[in-house]
Structure formats: structure tokens, C-alpha cells
Amino acid sequence: MCGIVGYIGQKDTKDILLSGLEKLEYRGYDSAGIAVRNAGGVHVSKVKGRIAALREAVNEDVHATMGIGHTRWATHGAPSRENAHPHQSSTERFTIVHNGVIENYMDIRNQYLQDVALQSETDTEIIVQLIEVFYNELNDVAAAFRKAVELLTGSYAIALIDSEDSETIFVAKNKSPLLVGLGDGFNMVASDSMAALHVTDQFLELMDKETVILRRGEVKIIDPDGQQVTREPFKAEIDATDIEKGTYPHFMLKEIDEQPFVIRKIIQEYQNENDEIKLDPQIREAMKTCDRIYIIAAGTSYHAGLLGKQFIEKLANIPVEVHVASEFSYNMPHLSEKPLFVYISQSGETADSRSVLVQTKKLGHPALTITNVPGSTLSREADYTMHLHAGPEIAVASTKAYTAQMAVLAILAVDTARAKGIELDFDPMQELGIVANAMEALTDQKEELEELARDYLSVTRNCFFIGRGIDYYVGLEGSLKLKEISYIQAEGFAGGELKHGTIALIEEGTPVIALATQENVNYSIRGNVQEVEARGANSMIISMKGLDKEGDAFVIPHVHDLLTPLVSVVPFQLISYYAALHRDCDVDKPRNLAKSVTVE
Ligand code: AGP
């Protein structure tokens, strides 16, 4: 959560920082600020609200060639101007932005800052005040910065400027993502390469506990032992147009439409010239030789994991457990003798999943991360990575990453089955090709789905998604999509479970959306629909061609049984999108959320 950016160079920095922050808004967007330094001192502008509001608040007449910026998702202290970053030390000599959580901030406050009058409720202000206290002691900014950073426990990506120094941005990183962007006559620091792509595509990775002295013509990386480190830059593979909306009104709609292309890209990336599955042989071996797979994930990725379990158990015959990352950390089940941990994460930065990864690595268990961001923390720290190839996903509500996760999991399951000598009557690449075509057909039916959203969801305060078997798992994802962007209270239920309590919530007109794509439960799920209709529900059935019946509200094209979730989720995504739109909600940036959840 939170995004930071810093620039030191020749150009006026305001716009570089603001454009960078706009690209980081997915990390949090409840308040924002920048601080720029020129001969007249440090100028801070901050607001409660979005970068658009910050743009209006920034003084156009202030020009500077160095500065730092921040977009916030509140952890310590409410979203307000006072708690917005940048924060300054009491004399205003030092100014800081920070992403992360300082776990020992109260201890630091009690031990070192008894006499300091704090201006905010944040853990961040503690850092900048501590630097000033140490500076008064040591009379050396770099030493004071290092000494303060060494005391911090928790996660941080920090950029600090000194009103007395026109040449340096002081940087530190632990657990929170941070990259250095390299340029001709300038350098940058940013939580994500997207924030600097408008000026450079050359980056340096930073490791945990490293500090950096960032100057116009110099990047000095210092490791935790105080030794200078040299590192090769890498080129960001993201195309700048991938992170623009183009003609779309929202990123979410663009990303829904991109799904067929993503599936085709996955087919291409995971297939060799002999039409065999292309996979790191070490992953194949790890899958083949483990005795149980533990999938760890959160939110939408957890929902993809539930379907991954179906693919792997049904095709490769390996037992799989799927766990919510935030629960697993303190509620670890009895593990099998030879487990393999599979972390599913679009961002690769989810703190809950990372905390499990740290624990299971300590126990010596191998880990595979399936992610959309190969250089991310979960990818770097796992033994193996499978890339989703979905392209940047900007909308907070995950769509194309979810379907990509399922496609990659299906390929992994088939590869494992083949490696184990299991004969399958299932060609994943051919079936995924059919899925891509079906997705395309659905994204062409937006008007129909918009109408369904209007008819069923315009005025309701709640909604239920029901299904059986894998349709139930897709219902969980449908309900998450709807609630997170439209604020309608939506819940997903196993069709047969409703009558064990939840049916009490069905009133006259309550929307119930049922999914019927599985032949073996087609009859029973329709029975569940009858039950809720008898109690006044306003129900709709979304079925699959071949299993459809008269009166079904929407019929998806026929695809292989196992892969129906990749297709049946598309109407749910679009219905959720239009429901949110009709309710005037901020589709891409729903309230209280952030795209990348980097706090536990
Ligand atoms: C869903 O739309 C959300 N963006 C959220 O549930 C997300 O899937 C979850 O926070 C996990 O994120 P990750 O995939 O980046 O680990």
C-alpha cells in the first residue's frame, strides 16, 4: 500500500512526480503529497484525496529540479491532510515519504522522541524526527539516516530530502518494493517502474536493507554491512501504452476486454515449437515429486487457487489444499512429508502471502510463485516462478489476472499429469484457444449484460451468487467483484448450503444469480433457484450452451467442463462493472481499497 516516487535531475520536477504518482495510485489513493526543493527551501503540497486534487493544490510558480512524492493508503491515522506524506522534522530541515509499516514506532517514540511535538498520527513521522535527533548528535546526515534506518523494524521504502543539500536523495528499502530509475543527467526512485516509465525504461533492483545515495549523476547502493554494491541495470519490459486507458472509460473494462489476448499470449508462452508444454524442468520435478500441494493466496487469487485445486487433483491426481494467506500464518495445518507451496499473486507483493512464504522457506519447503510481476518480492523469494503474461493490471478489481491464473494453473496441472505418465484426453492449448474465442464472444455482448445489471442490481442493497462445484467458486469471485466496486452486499454460496441458514435473508425482490455450467449439477442448482424464487427472490440463471433451458437470462458459449470458470466469470465481471457504473461508483478505484496489499 502507498506509492513513493523521487526525482533528482535537470527538469522541473513537479510534473514528473505528479505523473509518476498517477501511475502509483493503484497502491492507495486516500491522500497524496509532494515536496520539491530549490534555493528557496523545501515546498510541500499535500491534500486529502487523489492526485487530481493534488495537481490543483500544487503551486505552479515553484520550480525545482529535485523532489519526492507519495500516494497513501492509510495504516496509522485516518486519511487527512495532516497524516498525508511528505512529513517533516520539527525544524523542517528533513522531509520524508515512506511506504510500509514501522512495527516499533511506539518504542522509538518513547525512547528517542519524548521531547518532540509530533504533527501527525503516522509511524512515518517518527522516522523523520528520529533522523533529525540523530543528526543533532552526529552532525552528518548520511550517518544519521543510516543510524535511524538501522533501528527500524517492519517494512519500508523511504526517500528523504534535506533542505541544506541540493544534490542528494537518501533512500532505504526493506520488504516494501522500490526501484531506482536511471537517466541521462537524472535519477529516480519509485515503488514501481510504471511510475518512471514516462522518463526512463532503465532500472536498478534494490534488495532489502540496502540504502542508496541518489544524485543527478550517481547512484550509490550500500548493503547492510556498509559495503558499496554494483548491480547491472535492467530494461522494464512494460510498454508505456499498456498502462494507459486509451479510448476506454475505465481500466477495468479495458482489462476485461484484454482477456482473450492474454489467454492466447499464455498459450504462446507456454508452448514450444513441437507443441509441447514449455515449463522450467525444475518446476516439473517439484510438482511430480511432492506428496501434497499447498496453495496460498488472498482475495481473487485465492478464488483462482480453489479452481487450481480442481485442475490439479482431477488431472494430476495430487492432493491439494488451498489456504487464505492471512489465516495460514498462525493457523498452520499439519503438513505432509514432502509439501510444495504454490503462491498465487497478481502483484507478487501481498504481505499476507509473503509472511507465509518466509515461514515455509524457514521450514525448508520449496515454493513456486505464480504471478503477473516476475521481479516481485514473492517471485524473487520463491524457488520458482510462473509468469501470468497478463500485462499490467491497473484496476483494483482483478479480472484478467484471475483468468490468467486459472489458465496457467490448468497448464501446470496437465504438465504434471503428463510428467507422471497419466494419459489425458485433454489438450490444454487447444481448449484454451476455444476459451479465448468464447471470451471474445462474451465481451461483444456488453449491451445485454449491461441491461441485466440495470434490471437486477440498480436499486438492490444485497445480492447472492449461487452455484455447485466449480460454479460455486466462480460465484465467490462474482460476489467479490460486485461488492468491491458497487458496494452492494454480495455473497457467494454453494447452492445446496443456502437452505441451511442463509435462505432466511431472501426477501421479495432479492437478486439471486445462479451459475449452471456443470452437467452433473444442472438439475440440482435449478432446484435451488426454485427454492429461492418460491420465497420471492428475483433470480437469474447464467448457463452454458448445451445445458441451457428456456428462460435462462444469459447463455455462455460451450467450452470444456473444467475450463468453464474462465468463461463464466466474464458475465459476472461485466455485470459488476455496469452495476457499479449505474451507481456512480469509482469503478477503477473503489473506496477503502488498494491494488497491492502490502500490509498484513
Ligand atoms: C480483487 O479484485 C482484489 N484486487 C484482491 O482481492 C486481490 O486479488 C488480493 O488482494 C490479492 O492480491 P494479489 O493477487 O496481488 O496477491
Residues whose N, C-alpha, C, O or C-beta is under 5 A from the ligand:
A	BS01	AGP	A298 G299 T300 S301 I344 S345 Q346 S347 G348 T350 V396 A397 S398 K595 V597
